[in-house]
């Protein structure tokens, strides 16, 4: 905890947690939030209900705050409880990642690499890159977490991930960097049975009767979707699903007159499905730009696995664009003599 940014009261509470708090209490908080019942939460982590009640009571007395309210159907976290549960989830996730890495090292891994990826990057950038990396560095244990960028970048900043494959963030702290890997724009795709499928120079207005699949609100392509579909078709019909999952989107697009606006990088893979097609639509000019896909990382992280992955990513990008640039891959250590 920074002495410059932490209040005196917060330091006291932190010291109490470090001195008297127990990991079991944090695990219990998460379980109580998940189950909405202290009895079910206790059973899920193999505690008696009385021991769980005492553990929560000890924590409330330690912090001098009420963490849960009781109601007719169980319990509900207070505002203070929600704040502590969010921190507990982060701590549990960090510990789980750490023990996964320890387990891999004990099984003979030579290193670990914790990656985050948005679905678009998982679908386009990562498969070929990880194939190259695993071929050259088979001893490195990889952990890949997929989520939206706004969920993954905080994990990178907190040190829980080594790199995040995402779209260019609006800003990053001074010691972090983003390297673009794949330029991107948007296209309109739909069911192969769509009335406009196979037609050339389709006007945007001819898609007015489509059933649209709306991108989820926390991804960049949503702003473009809003500018095109919601602005031009205020009475548009929608499939009532909002998702960042590429397989789910691919399944939905096979329904009759379904359509959506999609990153070209993602559409390229989905168009291998004969039941999905590219709709030849000229989109309005001056749309919000779609950021390139790339990788965000801490510049001061000199761990060999990360540096080798970044080098391979740079090589792949130069090969795709036809550019050339010197790239150094850190050699693997020679095996120890028997």
ChimeraX attribute file (.defattr): number of C-alpha atoms within 10 A of each C-alpha:
attribute: neighborCount
match mode: 1-to-1
recipient: residues
	/A:1	8
	/A:2	7
	/A:3	8
	/A:4	6
	/A:5	7
	/A:6	10
	/A:7	10
	/A:8	10
	/A:9	9
	/A:10	11
	/A:11	14
	/A:12	12
	/A:13	14
	/A:14	14
	/A:15	12
	/A:16	14
	/A:17	15
	/A:18	10
	/A:19	9
	/A:20	10
	/A:21	17
	/A:22	12
	/A:23	11
	/A:24	12
	/A:25	17
	/A:26	21
	/A:27	18
	/A:28	23
	/A:29	27
	/A:30	20
	/A:31	21
	/A:32	25
	/A:33	18
	/A:34	11
	/A:35	16
	/A:36	19
	/A:37	16
	/A:38	23
	/A:39	17
	/A:40	18
	/A:41	23
	/A:42	22
	/A:43	13
	/A:44	14
	/A:45	13
	/A:46	10
	/A:47	16
	/A:48	16
	/A:49	15
	/A:50	11
	/A:51	11
	/A:52	23
	/A:53	15
	/A:54	13
	/A:55	18
	/A:56	20
	/A:57	16
	/A:58	15
	/A:59	21
	/A:60	15
	/A:61	10
	/A:62	14
	/A:63	16
	/A:64	11
	/A:65	13
	/A:66	16
	/A:67	22
	/A:68	21
	/A:69	11
	/A:70	13
	/A:71	9
	/A:72	5
	/A:73	8
	/A:74	15
	/A:75	17
	/A:76	18
	/A:77	19
	/A:78	15
	/A:79	12
	/A:80	12
	/A:81	19
	/A:82	17
	/A:83	12
	/A:84	17
	/A:85	22
	/A:86	13
	/A:87	14
	/A:88	19
	/A:89	16
	/A:90	15
	/A:91	16
	/A:92	16
	/A:93	13
	/A:94	17
	/A:95	13
	/A:96	12
	/A:97	16
	/A:98	15
	/A:99	11
	/A:100	16
	/A:101	21
	/A:102	15
	/A:103	13
	/A:104	18
	/A:105	16
	/A:106	10
	/A:107	9
	/A:108	12
	/A:109	16
	/A:110	16
	/A:111	19
	/A:112	22
	/A:113	18
	/A:114	21
	/A:115	22
	/A:116	28
	/A:117	25
	/A:118	23
	/A:119	22
	/A:120	24
	/A:121	23
	/A:122	19
	/A:123	20
	/A:124	17
	/A:125	24
	/A:126	17
	/A:127	12
	/A:128	12
	/A:129	17
	/A:130	16
	/A:131	12
	/A:132	16
	/A:133	20
	/A:134	14
	/A:135	9
	/A:136	14
	/A:137	18
	/A:138	14
	/A:139	17
	/A:140	19
	/A:141	20
	/A:142	20
	/A:143	15
	/A:144	15
	/A:145	16
	/A:146	18
	/A:147	17
	/A:148	20
	/A:149	22
	/A:150	13
	/A:151	13
	/A:152	22
	/A:153	24
	/A:154	12
	/A:155	20
	/A:156	20
	/A:157	18
	/A:158	11
	/A:159	15
	/A:160	21
	/A:161	23
	/A:162	22
	/A:163	28
	/A:164	26
	/A:165	28
	/A:166	30
	/A:167	27
	/A:168	20
	/A:169	17
	/A:170	6
	/A:171	9
	/A:172	15
	/A:173	8
	/A:174	8
	/A:175	11
	/A:176	15
	/A:177	18
	/A:178	21
	/A:179	18
	/A:180	19
	/A:181	23
	/A:182	19
	/A:183	14
	/A:184	16
	/A:185	14
	/A:186	19
	/A:187	20
	/A:188	20
	/A:189	25
	/A:190	31
	/A:191	26
	/A:192	24
	/A:193	17
	/A:194	23
	/A:195	16
	/A:196	22
	/A:197	18
	/A:198	14
	/A:199	11
	/A:200	10
	/A:201	11
	/A:202	16
	/A:203	14
	/A:204	17
	/A:205	11
	/A:206	11
	/A:207	21
	/A:208	16
	/A:209	15
	/A:210	20
	/A:211	21
	/A:212	24
	/A:213	23
	/A:214	24
	/A:215	23
	/A:216	16
	/A:217	13
	/A:218	14
	/A:219	15
	/A:220	19
	/A:221	22
	/A:222	17
	/A:223	18
	/A:224	18
	/A:225	22
	/A:226	16
	/A:227	15
	/A:228	16
	/A:229	20
	/A:230	14
	/A:231	11
	/A:232	13
	/A:233	15
	/A:234	9
	/A:235	11
	/A:236	15
	/A:237	14
	/A:238	16
	/A:239	15
	/A:240	9
	/A:241	13
	/A:242	14
	/A:243	15
	/A:244	18
	/A:245	17
	/A:246	17
	/A:247	13
	/A:248	12
	/A:249	19
	/A:250	19
	/A:251	13
	/A:252	20
	/A:253	27
	/A:254	20
	/A:255	18
	/A:256	16
	/A:257	19
	/A:258	25
	/A:259	28
	/A:260	23
	/A:261	23
	/A:262	24
	/A:263	18
	/A:264	18
	/A:265	21
	/A:266	20
	/A:267	23
	/A:268	16
	/A:269	13
	/A:270	22
	/A:271	16
	/A:272	10
	/A:273	13
	/A:274	10
	/A:275	18
	/A:276	25
	/A:277	25
	/A:278	21
	/A:279	24
	/A:280	18
	/A:281	19
	/A:282	12
	/A:283	15
	/A:284	9
	/A:285	6
	/A:286	7
	/A:287	13
	/A:288	14
	/A:289	13
	/A:290	17
	/A:291	18
	/A:292	18
	/A:293	24
	/A:294	23
	/A:295	25
	/A:296	25
	/A:297	24
	/A:298	21
	/A:299	12
	/A:300	9
	/A:301	14
	/A:302	10
	/A:303	12
	/A:304	16
	/A:305	24
	/A:306	21
	/A:307	16
	/A:308	21
	/A:309	21
	/A:310	22
	/A:311	18
	/A:312	20
	/A:313	25
	/A:314	22
	/A:315	20
	/A:316	18
	/A:317	18
	/A:318	16
	/A:319	12
	/A:320	11
	/A:321	11
	/A:322	8
	/A:323	9
	/A:324	11
	/A:325	9
	/A:326	8
	/A:327	14
	/A:328	13
	/A:329	14
	/A:330	13
	/A:331	10
	/A:332	13
	/A:333	7
	/A:334	6
	/A:335	6
	/A:336	5
	/A:337	4
	/A:338	3
